[in-house]
Amino acid sequence: MTSFWKGALLVEKRIDRVIFTCGGTAGHVNPAIAVAQLMAEKNPQIKILFVGAERGLEKDLIPKAGYEFRTVHISSFHRSLKPAEIKHNLVSLYNMVRSPAEARAILKEFRPDAVIGTGGYASYPTVKAAAKMGIPTAVHESNAVPGLTTELLEPYAGRIMVGFESCRQHYKHPEKVAVTGTPVREDFFTLTKEAAKEKLGVNDGRPLIVSFWGSLGASGMNAQMADMLALEAGKEPFHHIHGAGKSGYAAVLKALAKKGVDLKDHPSLQVREYIYDMAPVMRAADLVICRAGASTVSELTALGVPAIMVPSPYVTNNHQEKNARALETHGGVEVLLEQDSSGQALFQTAAGILHDDVRREAMASAMAELGIRDAAQRIYETVQELL
C-alpha cells in the first residue's frame, strides 16, 4: 500500500465527533474526561458531547472540565419495598420508557462517529440507542467484575474495555473484550518517588503510609485509623498521612486526644481533612491503606504501590471486594474485610509488610505488573478500530 493510501485511511479513521456517556460517580466520569482530553490533543477540531443523568454527579464535573453536557431521564432501581422506594422505582420505570427516545434525539442531532460509555446507569440508553442506529460503540468497565449496566450493554457494544486480563473471564463474549486499563491523571507521574518524598519532607529513610476512606462507612474506619495512629505514636516507626474527610477530621482528632495523643508532638503523623496534593502523596507512598474503588485500584497499579484494602461492604454487587480480591490473587494487596479489621489489625498488617523489604518489593512488583499507564491511548486506539 502506498503512503498516500495509508494517509487516506488514517484520515478516514479520524474521530471528529464523539459522545461520552457516563455518570453516578467520579470513577465513571474521570476516565471519560481523560480520554476526551487525549482526543482533543490529537484533533483540536474534534466535537465532544457528554450525556448523563440530570441529577448525577456528572452534571457538575463535566461542565467544570469545559465540555458540553446533555441529559436523559434515567435513574436507578432500589430493592427496598418501603413506600418511598416503590415510588422511586415507578419513576425509574417511567424513565426507562422515555429515555431511549431522548437518547435517539441527541444522537440524530449530534451525529457522532462513535459513542463511548464509561459506566453508570446513565450510559445505558445512549449506548444501546447508538448501537441500534449503527453507530460504533464501546463500553469501559473500571471494576474487576462487570456491573449491571455493562452486563446489559454487552450484547450491543462493539467493544468492552477492561482493566486487567483476568477480567475477560466474566464476559459472555470474551472476543469483544479489550484490555485497556483505566486512565490515571498524568500528574501522578511527573515526580519520581524520591523527588516526591523530598517534596513532602518524608525522606529520612522511614517508609510512608498513606490512608484514606471513601464517604460510605468512613466513620467506622476513621475510628479504626485513630486507634492505629495511637499505636504508631509510641515509636513513630513510619511516616503516616491520613485523609479523614470533611466529616471525619474532627472526630479523628478528638479520638486521638482521648488517647492522650497530640499530633503536634508527633511530626511524622499527619491527619488531614483532605489530601489535596494526592499525586505526590501517592507517588511517595510505600504502602496505602484504603477502600477498593476502581479509580484507587487503577492509580495504585499504575504507580506500583502495595496496599492493605478494606473493601466497602456498602456498595452494589460487592464490587469493591471483587476488585480487591483480583489484586490479592496477583500478590499486590492484603485484604481485610471490615468486620475483621481494627486499628490493631491494620497496624500489625502494615508493620508486617513494611518491616519485610523482600515482601514489600514483591507486592510492589505485582501491582506494577497490573498497571497500565497508557490506558487513555489504548482506549482511543480501541475506539478507532471500530470505525
C-alpha positions in Angstrom: 0.0 0.0 0.0 1.4 3.4 -0.9 2.0 6.1 1.7 -0.8 8.1 0.0 -3.4 5.4 0.7 -2.1 4.8 4.2 -2.6 8.5 4.9 -6.1 8.4 3.4 -7.1 5.6 5.7 -5.8 7.4 8.7 -7.9 10.5 7.7 -11.0 8.3 7.3 -10.5 6.8 10.8 -10.1 10.2 12.5 -12.7 10.8 15.2 -14.3 14.2 14.5 -17.4 13.9 16.7 -17.7 11.7 19.8 -20.2 11.2 22.6 -19.1 10.1 26.0 -21.9 8.8 28.3 -21.3 8.2 32.0 -22.5 9.0 35.4 -23.1 8.2 39.0 -19.5 8.5 40.4 -16.3 10.3 39.7 -14.8 6.8 39.0 -17.1 6.7 35.9 -16.7 10.3 34.8 -13.0 10.9 35.3 -11.8 8.2 32.8 -14.1 9.7 30.2 -12.7 13.2 30.7 -9.1 11.8 30.5 -9.9 10.1 27.1 -11.7 13.3 25.9 -8.6 15.4 26.7 -6.4 13.0 24.7 -8.7 13.0 21.7 -8.8 16.9 21.8 -4.9 16.9 21.8 -4.9 14.6 18.7 -7.6 16.5 16.9 -8.1 20.1 18.1 -11.2 20.4 15.9 -13.0 17.5 17.5 -16.5 18.0 18.7 -17.2 16.3 22.1 -20.5 15.9 23.9 -21.2 14.3 27.2 -24.5 12.7 28.0 -25.6 11.8 31.5 -28.4 11.9 34.1 -29.9 15.2 35.2 -29.3 14.5 38.9 -26.0 12.7 38.7 -22.5 13.9 39.8 -21.6 14.2 36.2 -23.8 17.4 35.8 -21.2 19.2 38.0 -17.9 17.5 37.0 -18.3 17.7 33.2 -19.2 21.4 32.8 -16.3 22.2 35.2 -14.0 20.3 32.8 -15.2 22.5 30.0 -17.4 20.1 28.0 -20.9 20.4 26.6 -23.4 18.3 28.6 -26.8 17.0 27.7 -29.1 14.8 29.9 -31.5 11.9 29.5 -34.1 11.0 32.2 -32.7 7.8 33.8 -32.5 6.7 37.4 -31.6 3.6 39.4 -33.8 0.9 40.9 -33.9 0.3 44.7 -34.5 -3.1 46.2 -36.4 -1.9 49.3 -40.2 -2.2 49.5 -40.6 0.9 51.5 -43.3 3.3 50.1 -40.8 6.0 49.2 -38.6 3.4 47.4 -41.5 1.9 45.5 -42.4 5.5 44.3 -38.8 6.0 43.2 -38.9 2.7 41.2 -42.1 3.7 39.5 -40.4 7.0 38.4 -37.3 4.9 37.2 -39.6 2.6 35.2 -41.2 5.7 33.5 -37.7 7.0 32.8 -36.7 3.7 31.2 -39.6 4.1 28.8 -38.8 7.7 27.7 -35.0 7.7 27.9 -34.5 5.8 24.6 -36.3 8.4 22.6 -34.3 11.2 24.3 -31.1 9.4 23.5 -32.1 8.9 19.8 -32.9 12.6 19.5 -29.5 13.6 20.9 -27.7 11.1 18.5 -29.6 12.3 15.5 -28.8 15.9 16.3 -25.1 15.5 17.2 -24.3 12.7 14.6 -21.3 11.2 16.5 -18.6 9.0 14.8 -18.6 6.9 18.0 -20.2 6.6 21.4 -18.2 5.6 24.4 -19.8 4.6 27.7 -17.7 4.6 30.8 -20.2 3.3 33.4 -23.2 4.1 35.5 -26.8 3.6 34.6 -26.9 6.9 32.7 -24.8 5.4 29.9 -27.3 2.6 29.2 -29.9 4.3 27.0 -27.4 6.2 24.9 -25.0 3.3 24.1 -27.9 1.0 23.3 -29.6 3.5 21.1 -26.4 4.2 19.3 -25.7 0.5 18.6 -29.3 0.1 17.2 -28.6 3.1 14.9 -25.4 1.5 13.6 -23.1 3.9 15.4 -19.8 2.3 16.6 -20.0 1.8 20.4 -17.6 0.9 23.2 -18.0 0.5 26.9 -15.3 0.8 29.5 -15.8 -1.1 32.8 -13.5 0.1 35.5 -14.4 -2.7 38.0 -12.9 -6.2 38.0 -16.4 -7.7 37.6 -19.0 -6.1 35.3 -21.7 -4.0 36.8 -25.3 -4.3 35.8 -25.1 -1.6 33.1 -22.1 -3.3 31.5 -23.9 -6.7 31.6 -26.9 -5.2 29.9 -24.9 -3.4 27.2 -22.5 -6.3 26.4 -24.8 -7.7 23.6 -24.9 -4.2 21.9 -21.4 -2.8 22.4 -18.7 -3.3 19.8 -16.0 -3.5 22.4 -15.9 -3.9 26.2 -12.8 -2.3 27.6 -11.5 -3.6 30.9 -8.7 -3.1 33.4 -6.9 -6.5 33.6 -6.6 -9.6 31.5 -8.3 -11.6 34.3 -11.5 -9.6 33.8 -12.1 -11.3 30.5 -13.4 -14.5 32.1 -16.5 -12.6 33.4 -18.0 -11.9 30.0 -20.2 -13.9 27.7 -18.5 -12.5 24.7 -14.7 -12.6 25.6 -13.9 -11.9 21.9 -15.3 -8.4 22.4 -13.1 -7.6 25.4 -10.0 -5.3 25.1 -7.6 -4.8 28.0 -7.0 -1.1 28.1 -6.7 -0.3 31.8 -8.3 2.7 33.4 -6.9 6.2 32.8 -4.9 7.8 35.6 -4.2 11.5 35.8 -0.9 12.5 34.2 0.3 14.4 37.3 0.7 11.2 39.2 3.9 10.5 37.1 5.5 14.0 37.0 7.7 13.2 40.0 10.0 10.3 40.8 9.3 8.5 44.1 12.5 10.0 45.6 11.5 13.6 44.5 8.0 13.1 45.9 9.4 12.0 49.3 11.7 15.0 49.3 8.9 17.4 48.4 6.8 16.1 51.3 9.8 16.0 53.8 9.5 12.3 54.4 12.9 11.3 53.0 14.6 10.2 56.3 14.6 6.5 55.4 11.3 5.6 57.2 8.6 4.3 55.0 5.4 6.3 54.3 1.9 5.0 54.9 -0.9 6.9 53.2 -4.5 6.1 54.2 -8.0 7.4 53.2 -11.5 6.1 53.0 -14.5 6.8 50.8 -17.6 8.6 52.1 -19.5 5.3 52.6 -18.8 3.8 56.0 -15.9 6.2 56.6 -16.8 7.0 60.2 -16.2 3.5 61.5 -12.9 3.2 59.5 -11.8 6.6 60.8 -12.3 5.3 64.3 -10.0 2.4 63.5 -7.5 4.7 62.0 -7.4 6.8 65.2 -6.5 3.5 67.1 -3.8 2.7 64.6 -2.3 6.2 64.8 -2.2 6.0 68.6 -0.2 2.8 68.3 2.2 4.4 65.8 2.6 7.3 68.2 4.5 5.0 70.6 7.7 4.8 68.5 6.8 6.5 65.2 8.3 3.7 63.1 6.6 5.1 59.9 5.6 8.4 58.4 1.8 8.4 58.0 -0.5 10.8 56.2 -4.3 10.1 56.7 -7.1 11.8 54.8 -10.0 11.7 57.2 -12.5 13.5 55.1 -14.6 16.6 56.0 -17.0 14.7 58.3 -14.2 12.6 59.9 -11.4 15.1 60.5 -12.7 16.5 63.9 -13.7 13.0 65.1 -10.2 11.5 64.5 -8.5 14.4 66.3 -11.0 14.0 69.2 -10.4 10.3 69.4 -6.6 10.8 69.4 -6.9 13.4 72.2 -8.9 11.0 74.3 -6.0 8.6 73.9 -3.5 11.3 75.0 -2.1 11.8 71.5 -1.4 15.4 70.4 -0.2 15.3 66.8 2.0 18.4 67.5 4.2 16.1 69.4 4.4 13.5 66.6 5.6 15.3 63.4 5.7 12.1 61.4 2.0 11.6 61.8 -0.4 13.8 59.8 -4.2 13.9 59.8 -5.7 16.0 57.1 -9.2 16.9 56.3 -8.5 16.1 52.6 -5.3 15.2 50.7 -5.3 17.9 48.1 -1.9 17.0 46.8 -2.8 13.4 46.1 -0.4 13.0 43.2 2.9 13.5 45.1 1.5 11.8 48.2 0.5 8.6 46.3 3.8 8.7 44.4 5.8 8.9 47.7 3.8 6.2 49.4 5.4 2.8 50.3 2.0 1.4 51.5 -1.6 2.6 51.0 -4.5 1.7 53.3 -7.8 2.3 51.6 -11.1 1.1 50.1 -11.1 -0.7 46.8 -12.8 1.6 44.4 -12.0 1.3 40.7 -10.1 4.7 40.5 -8.0 3.8 43.5 -7.2 0.4 42.0 -6.0 2.0 38.7 -3.9 4.6 40.5 -2.2 2.0 42.8 -1.4 -0.4 40.0 -0.1 2.4 37.6 2.2 3.6 40.4 3.1 0.1 41.6 2.2 0.7 45.3 1.2 -2.2 47.6 -1.9 -1.8 49.7 -4.0 -3.0 52.5 -7.5 -2.9 51.3 -10.7 -2.8 53.4 -13.4 -3.1 50.7 -16.6 -1.1 51.4 -19.4 -3.5 52.2 -21.9 -0.8 51.3 -21.6 -0.8 47.5 -23.8 -2.5 44.9 -22.9 -6.1 44.0 -20.0 -6.1 46.5 -17.7 -5.0 43.6 -15.1 -3.5 45.9 -14.3 -6.8 47.4 -14.1 -8.3 43.9 -11.7 -5.6 42.9 -9.5 -6.2 46.0 -9.5 -10.0 45.6 -8.3 -9.7 42.0 -5.2 -7.7 43.3 -4.8 -10.1 46.2 -4.7 -13.1 43.9 -1.9 -11.4 41.9 0.0 -10.8 45.1 -0.1 -7.0 45.4 -2.7 -6.5 48.2 -3.6 -7.7 51.6 -7.4 -7.7 52.1 -9.1 -7.2 55.4 -12.9 -7.4 55.5 -14.4 -4.6 57.5 -15.8 -7.0 60.2 -12.3 -8.4 60.7 -10.5 -5.0 60.6 -9.3 -3.0 63.6 -6.7 -0.4 64.4 -4.6 -3.2 65.9 -5.0 -5.5 62.8 -4.2 -2.6 60.4 -1.1 -1.7 62.4 0.2 -5.3 62.6 -0.5 -5.9 58.9 1.2 -2.7 57.9 4.2 -3.4 60.1 4.5 -6.9 58.7 4.7 -5.5 55.1 6.9 -2.5 55.9 9.4 -4.4 58.0 9.9 -7.1 55.3 11.7 -5.4 52.4 11.5 -8.6 50.2 7.8 -8.9 50.8 7.1 -5.2 50.2 9.1 -5.2 46.9 7.3 -8.4 45.7 4.0 -6.7 46.4 5.1 -3.5 44.6 6.2 -5.6 41.6 2.9 -7.5 41.5 1.0 -4.2 41.4 3.2 -2.7 38.7 2.6 -5.8 36.6 -1.1 -5.0 36.5 -0.6 -1.3 35.9 -1.3 0.3 32.5 0.0 3.8 32.3 -1.2 4.5 28.7 -4.8 3.5 29.3 -6.2 6.6 27.6 -4.2 5.9 24.5 -5.3 2.3 24.4 -9.0 3.3 24.7 -8.5 5.8 21.9 -7.0 3.2 19.7 -9.7 0.6 20.5 -12.4 3.1 19.5 -10.5 3.9 16.3 -10.5 0.2 15.3 -14.3 0.2 15.4 -14.6 3.0 12.8 
